[in-house]
Amino acid sequence: MSLPSPRNRPAFLVDLLVSGSVAGLAVWWWHQFRLGGLLFGGLTGLALLGRRRRPVVVFALVAALTAAFVPISVGGSALHEGMLLVALAVAMYSVVVHAERLRTGAIVGVMALLWATVLQACRTWLEWGAPPTFDSVGSVLLGSAGYGAVVWAAGLSVRTFWQQRKVAEERVRTAEREREHVTRLAVAQERARIARELHDIVAHSLSVMILQANGAEYAFEHDPRRAREALRTIGSTGRDALGEIKQLVQMLRDEGADDHDPVALDRVGAVVARARDAGLAVHLVVDGSPPDVPGGMALAVYRIVQESLTNTLKHAGPATAATVRVAYGPDRIEVDVTDTGAGVPRVVPGGHGLVGMRERVSLYGGAFDAGPRLGGGWRVRALIPLLAKAAV
């Protein structure tokens, strides 16, 4: 027989204690019957070892054992008769507590009551040589009913306790799973947000710096002035990118810090100027005055313009002109970035550009669209409602 697992070991020890106690009492109370007492105690104790896993089967075995040993107990004291009832009561209690359905426990309780009455009536008949009277059977039935009711009530209270404990433990486990899910979701959202920020900062800055470096190398011998301007633009772009990365790192370190740039709307012109310095003919049109909006919404507008111009610099080709239109309305902000470059697909496998812009807009319940224009070129359009709140 394999040993029980550590989780089930306490229950097994309880079963061993119960079985040993019943067997010991039977051997002690029935010592005058010698072999009969040993057999009843040993067999009953062995049967009760399975009371938790097969309670109904154990009850049937114990009932059969009590019936088989009724003739042996004839001539003994009330203790011998009581031992039969103790074994039957333990088996009935086990059914009430451990059966899958409580209805099974109720049926077994009635059966145990009738069986105990029959056993005592048969023992009386065997002992006195005459069938019991109706009055004696009634009194035995009444006594067995009271005894069985106490045992059944005890089993029901224990069953209810363990069921409530099981429900409470399941609620705790469910709460823990939900908490872990929420934590993982929050971590995933935070990682996605950080990835968007890093992509927008690094991609835009490196694109401008690479273009300026190529231009400086080309103009180094023929036009030193333009080369120096390109180098200054590289330095300025690098410093701006470094400042934005430092700001992002500081935001990650300080949980109480505002995680958005409140002046992002005012910096849209700086992004356009940087793209213009990189050689892109870009025109900025601003309709209305920048409203007082949450920092995250302002940053979304800023990053959409930045990423759109970055894609134009990277994919549109030479001799490309771009137009950035930002319209501040009473109920929404509209961003429209168009260029005259080649209308080729600008979605790079594994890239974050268009995906990041779409996520920023959807966070505020807005609409986003990006694709080639019918007349040639590329268009990015975003609508962000001002009354929207960030999705939670």
SULBELPE-V40782 format. One record per residue. N is the residue number from 1. RES is the residue in one letter. PHI is phi in radians with two decimals (none if undefined). OMEGA is omega in degrees with one decimal (none if undefined). NEAR is the number of other ideal C-beta (glycine too) atoms within 8 Angstrom. Layout:
n/res/phi/omega/near
N/RES/PHI/OMEGA/NEAR
N/RES/PHI/OMEGA/NEAR
This chain:
n/res/phi/omega/near
1/M/none/-179.8/2
2/S/-1.30/179.9/3
3/L/-1.30/178.4/4
4/P/-1.20/178.4/7
5/S/-1.19/179.8/6
6/P/-0.97/-179.6/4
7/R/-1.16/-176.7/4
8/N/-1.61/-174.8/8
9/R/-1.10/177.7/9
10/P/-1.03/178.6/6
11/A/-1.11/178.9/9
12/F/-1.12/178.8/9
13/L/-1.15/176.5/8
14/V/-1.12/178.2/8
15/D/-1.07/179.2/12
16/L/-1.13/179.1/9
17/L/-1.15/179.4/8
18/V/-1.10/-179.0/11
19/S/-1.10/179.5/14
20/G/-1.13/179.9/9
21/S/-1.15/179.4/8
22/V/-1.11/179.6/15
23/A/-1.12/179.8/12
24/G/-1.13/177.9/9
25/L/-1.09/-179.3/11
26/A/-1.12/180.0/15
27/V/-1.15/-177.0/12
28/W/-1.24/-178.0/7
29/W/-1.24/-176.7/11
30/W/-1.80/-175.4/16
31/H/-1.08/-178.7/8
32/Q/-1.22/178.3/6
33/F/-1.59/175.2/11
34/R/0.95/-174.9/7
35/L/-1.02/178.7/6
36/G/-1.07/178.3/10
37/G/-1.14/178.5/14
38/L/-1.11/-179.5/9
39/L/-1.13/-179.1/9
40/F/-1.11/-179.9/14
41/G/-1.10/-178.2/15
42/G/-1.15/-178.2/10
43/L/-1.17/178.2/9
44/T/-1.14/178.5/15
45/G/-1.09/177.9/13
46/L/-1.11/179.8/8
47/A/-1.09/-177.1/13
48/L/-1.22/176.1/17
49/L/-1.09/179.8/9
50/G/-1.72/-173.9/9
51/R/-1.16/-177.2/16
52/R/-1.46/-176.8/8
53/R/-1.54/-179.5/6
54/R/-2.27/-173.3/7
55/P/-1.11/-178.3/14
56/V/-1.20/178.0/10
57/V/-1.11/179.2/8
58/V/-1.09/178.1/15
59/F/-1.06/179.5/14
60/A/-1.10/179.1/8
61/L/-1.13/-179.2/10
62/V/-1.14/177.5/15
63/A/-1.07/178.4/13
64/A/-1.15/179.2/8
65/L/-1.13/179.6/13
66/T/-1.11/178.0/13
67/A/-1.15/-178.2/9
68/A/-1.19/-174.6/7
69/F/-1.74/174.8/12
70/V/-1.03/179.5/13
71/P/-1.06/-178.9/7
72/I/-1.19/-175.5/9
73/S/-1.37/-179.7/14
74/V/-1.11/-178.8/9
75/G/1.61/178.4/4
76/G/-1.56/-178.7/10
77/S/-1.50/178.0/5
78/A/-1.13/178.2/5
79/L/-1.09/-178.9/8
80/H/-1.19/175.7/12
81/E/-1.16/179.6/12
82/G/-1.13/179.8/9
83/M/-1.12/176.2/14
84/L/-1.08/-179.3/13
85/L/-1.20/178.0/11
86/V/-1.09/179.2/10
87/A/-1.07/179.4/15
88/L/-1.16/-180.0/15
89/A/-1.15/178.6/12
90/V/-1.10/179.1/13
91/A/-1.14/178.9/18
92/M/-1.15/177.2/16
93/Y/-0.99/-178.6/12
94/S/-1.12/177.9/15
95/V/-1.16/-179.2/17
96/V/-1.07/-176.1/16
97/V/-1.39/-166.3/12
98/H/-1.88/178.4/10
99/A/-1.15/-177.9/12
100/E/-1.10/-179.3/3
101/R/-2.08/-180.0/6
102/L/-1.15/179.1/9
103/R/-1.04/177.1/6
104/T/-1.08/177.9/11
105/G/-1.10/179.1/16
106/A/-1.16/179.1/8
107/I/-1.09/179.7/8
108/V/-1.13/178.1/14
109/G/-1.06/177.7/13
110/V/-1.13/179.3/8
111/M/-1.10/179.6/9
112/A/-1.12/178.2/15
113/L/-1.06/-179.9/12
114/L/-1.14/-178.7/8
115/W/-1.14/178.6/12
116/A/-1.09/178.1/13
117/T/-1.12/179.4/12
118/V/-1.10/-179.1/8
119/L/-1.06/-178.7/13
120/Q/-1.18/177.9/11
121/A/-1.14/179.1/12
122/C/-1.14/179.9/9
123/R/-1.13/177.9/12
124/T/-1.10/179.2/10
125/W/-1.06/-178.8/11
126/L/-1.14/-175.0/10
127/E/-1.34/-175.2/8
128/W/-1.77/176.4/6
129/G/1.33/179.7/5
130/A/-2.48/179.5/5
131/P/-1.10/179.8/4
132/P/-1.19/178.4/9
133/T/-1.39/179.2/6
134/F/-1.07/-179.5/5
135/D/-1.12/-179.0/6
136/S/-1.18/177.0/10
137/V/-1.12/178.7/11
138/G/-1.10/178.9/8
139/S/-1.16/176.8/8
140/V/-1.12/178.9/12
141/L/-1.08/179.0/10
142/L/-1.12/179.0/8
143/G/-1.12/178.4/8
144/S/-1.14/179.3/13
145/A/-1.11/178.1/9
146/G/-1.11/179.1/8
147/Y/-1.10/-179.6/11
148/G/-1.18/179.7/14
149/A/-1.11/178.3/8
150/V/-1.11/-179.8/8
151/V/-1.11/-178.5/12
152/W/-1.12/179.0/13
153/A/-1.13/177.8/8
154/A/-1.11/178.1/9
155/G/-1.11/-180.0/15
156/L/-1.13/179.8/11
157/S/-1.13/178.2/8
158/V/-1.16/179.0/9
159/R/-1.06/179.3/13
160/T/-1.09/179.2/8
161/F/-1.04/-177.7/8
162/W/-1.22/176.6/9
163/Q/-1.15/178.4/8
164/Q/-1.13/178.1/8
165/R/-1.15/178.5/8
166/K/-1.11/178.0/8
167/V/-1.10/179.3/8
168/A/-1.11/178.8/8
169/E/-1.13/178.8/8
170/E/-1.16/176.7/8
171/R/-1.13/178.1/8
172/V/-1.11/179.2/8
173/R/-1.11/178.1/8
174/T/-1.11/178.1/8
175/A/-1.10/178.5/8
176/E/-1.14/178.3/8
177/R/-1.11/179.0/8
178/E/-1.14/178.6/8
179/R/-1.12/177.7/8
180/E/-1.13/178.8/8
181/H/-1.13/178.8/8
182/V/-1.09/179.2/8
183/T/-1.11/179.3/8
184/R/-1.09/179.0/8
185/L/-1.13/178.7/8
186/A/-1.12/178.4/8
187/V/-1.11/179.8/8
188/A/-1.11/178.3/8
189/Q/-1.13/179.3/8
190/E/-1.15/178.5/8
191/R/-1.11/178.6/8
192/A/-1.12/179.4/9
193/R/-1.14/178.4/8
194/I/-1.11/178.9/10
195/A/-1.08/177.9/10
196/R/-1.08/-177.8/13
197/E/-1.09/-179.2/10
198/L/-1.10/-180.0/10
199/H/-1.08/-176.8/11
200/D/-1.14/179.9/13
201/I/-1.18/-173.2/12
202/V/-1.23/-176.3/9
203/A/-1.07/-179.1/11
204/H/-1.13/-175.9/15
205/S/-1.14/-179.4/12
206/L/-1.17/178.3/8
207/S/-1.07/178.5/12
208/V/-1.11/-177.7/17
209/M/-1.15/178.9/11
210/I/-1.16/178.4/8
211/L/-1.08/179.2/11
212/Q/-1.16/178.8/15
213/A/-1.13/177.1/10
214/N/-1.10/178.3/8
215/G/-1.15/179.1/12
216/A/-1.12/179.1/13
217/E/-1.12/-179.8/8
218/Y/-1.19/-174.9/7
219/A/-1.62/-173.2/12
220/F/-1.02/-177.0/8
221/E/-1.59/-173.9/4
222/H/-1.58/-176.9/5
223/D/-2.50/-177.4/6
224/P/-1.00/-179.2/8
225/R/-1.11/178.4/6
226/R/-1.15/178.3/10
227/A/-1.14/178.6/13
228/R/-1.14/177.2/8
229/E/-1.09/178.2/9
230/A/-1.12/178.7/13
231/L/-1.15/177.4/10
232/R/-1.13/177.1/8
233/T/-1.09/177.4/13
234/I/-1.05/179.6/13
235/G/-1.10/-179.8/8
236/S/-1.12/178.9/9
237/T/-1.11/179.1/13
238/G/-1.11/179.1/10
239/R/-1.15/178.0/8
240/D/-1.09/179.5/10
241/A/-1.11/178.9/12
242/L/-1.10/178.0/8
243/G/-1.11/179.2/8
244/E/-1.17/178.3/9
245/I/-1.16/176.7/10
246/K/-1.06/178.5/8
247/Q/-1.10/178.5/9
248/L/-1.14/178.9/12
249/V/-1.11/179.2/8
250/Q/-1.12/177.7/9
251/M/-1.11/179.4/10
252/L/-1.21/-179.4/7
253/R/-1.32/-174.8/5
254/D/-1.78/-177.8/7
255/E/-1.16/-176.9/3
256/G/-1.56/-176.9/3
257/A/-1.36/175.2/7
258/D/-1.23/-174.5/6
259/D/-1.56/178.5/6
260/H/-2.34/-179.0/10
261/D/-1.58/-175.6/10
262/P/-1.26/-177.4/7
263/V/-1.88/-175.0/7
264/A/-1.09/-179.3/14
265/L/-1.09/-179.7/10
266/D/-1.26/-176.8/7
267/R/-1.72/177.8/10
268/V/-1.07/178.2/15
269/G/-1.07/179.2/8
270/A/-1.17/177.0/7
271/V/-1.12/178.7/13
272/V/-1.10/179.4/13
273/A/-1.10/179.3/8
274/R/-1.14/177.2/14
275/A/-1.16/177.7/15
276/R/-1.15/177.1/10
277/D/-1.12/179.5/10
278/A/-1.37/176.0/12
279/G/1.86/-179.6/6
280/L/-1.62/176.1/12
281/A/-1.37/-173.7/7
282/V/-2.20/-179.0/13
283/H/-2.09/-178.7/8
284/L/-1.87/176.4/11
285/V/-2.15/179.6/8
286/V/-2.09/177.3/9
287/D/-1.85/179.1/7
288/G/1.52/-179.5/7
289/S/-1.84/179.2/4
290/P/-1.02/179.8/8
291/P/-1.39/175.4/7
292/D/-1.47/-175.8/2
293/V/-2.14/175.5/10
294/P/-1.00/-177.7/7
295/G/-1.02/-179.2/12
296/G/-1.14/179.0/11
297/M/-1.19/177.3/12
298/A/-1.09/179.1/16
299/L/-1.14/178.2/11
300/A/-1.08/177.6/13
301/V/-1.06/-179.6/16
302/Y/-1.04/-177.0/14
303/R/-1.21/178.2/15
304/I/-1.12/176.8/15
305/V/-1.09/-178.4/15
306/Q/-1.07/-177.4/11
307/E/-1.20/178.8/14
308/S/-1.10/178.3/12
309/L/-1.19/176.7/17
310/T/-1.09/178.0/15
311/N/-1.11/177.6/13
312/T/-1.11/178.5/17
313/L/-1.08/-174.8/13
314/K/-1.43/-168.0/8
315/H/-2.05/-169.1/11
316/A/-1.34/-179.5/14
317/G/1.57/-177.1/7
318/P/-1.23/177.3/3
319/A/0.97/-180.0/4
320/T/-1.84/175.2/12
321/A/-2.00/-178.8/10
322/A/-2.31/176.8/16
323/T/-2.24/177.4/12
324/V/-1.97/178.5/16
325/R/-2.10/177.1/12
326/V/-2.11/-177.7/15
327/A/-1.98/178.3/10
328/Y/-1.76/179.0/10
329/G/-1.72/-179.3/9
330/P/-1.21/-176.2/3
331/D/-2.22/-179.4/6
332/R/-2.84/172.1/9
333/I/-2.03/-179.9/14
334/E/-2.02/177.8/12
335/V/-2.06/-178.7/14
336/D/-2.35/-179.5/12
337/V/-2.10/179.5/16
338/T/-2.19/174.2/11
339/D/-2.50/-177.5/13
340/T/-1.82/-178.4/9
341/G/-1.31/179.3/11
342/A/-1.11/-178.2/8
343/G/-1.42/-179.0/8
344/V/-1.50/177.1/6
345/P/-1.03/-177.5/3
346/R/-2.03/176.6/11
347/V/-1.77/179.5/7
348/V/-1.58/178.1/6
349/P/-0.96/-179.3/4
350/G/1.43/-178.9/3
351/G/-1.37/-177.0/8
352/H/-2.05/-171.0/7
353/G/-1.04/-178.4/14
354/L/-1.14/178.0/9
355/V/-1.07/179.8/8
356/G/-1.10/178.5/14
357/M/-1.12/179.8/16
358/R/-1.08/179.4/10
359/E/-1.13/179.5/10
360/R/-1.08/-178.4/12
361/V/-1.23/-178.6/15
362/S/-1.13/178.5/10
363/L/-1.05/-179.0/10
364/Y/-1.93/175.4/15
365/G/1.23/-178.6/8
366/G/-1.66/-179.9/12
367/A/-2.13/-177.5/6
368/F/-2.39/177.5/11
369/D/-2.59/178.4/8
370/A/-2.56/178.7/11
371/G/3.01/-179.3/6
372/P/-1.22/177.4/9
373/R/-1.58/-179.2/10
374/L/-1.12/-178.4/4
375/G/-1.50/-177.6/4
376/G/1.85/-179.5/8
377/G/1.69/-174.0/13
378/W/-2.38/-179.4/16
379/R/-2.39/172.8/13
380/V/-2.13/-177.2/14
381/R/-2.34/-179.8/11
382/A/-2.38/175.6/14
383/L/-2.12/-179.0/11
384/I/-2.13/178.5/15
385/P/-1.22/-176.8/10
386/L/-1.32/-178.5/12
387/L/-1.51/-176.8/4
388/A/-1.36/174.0/9
389/K/-1.98/179.9/5
390/A/-1.05/177.1/8
391/A/-1.17/-179.7/7
392/V/-1.81/none/2
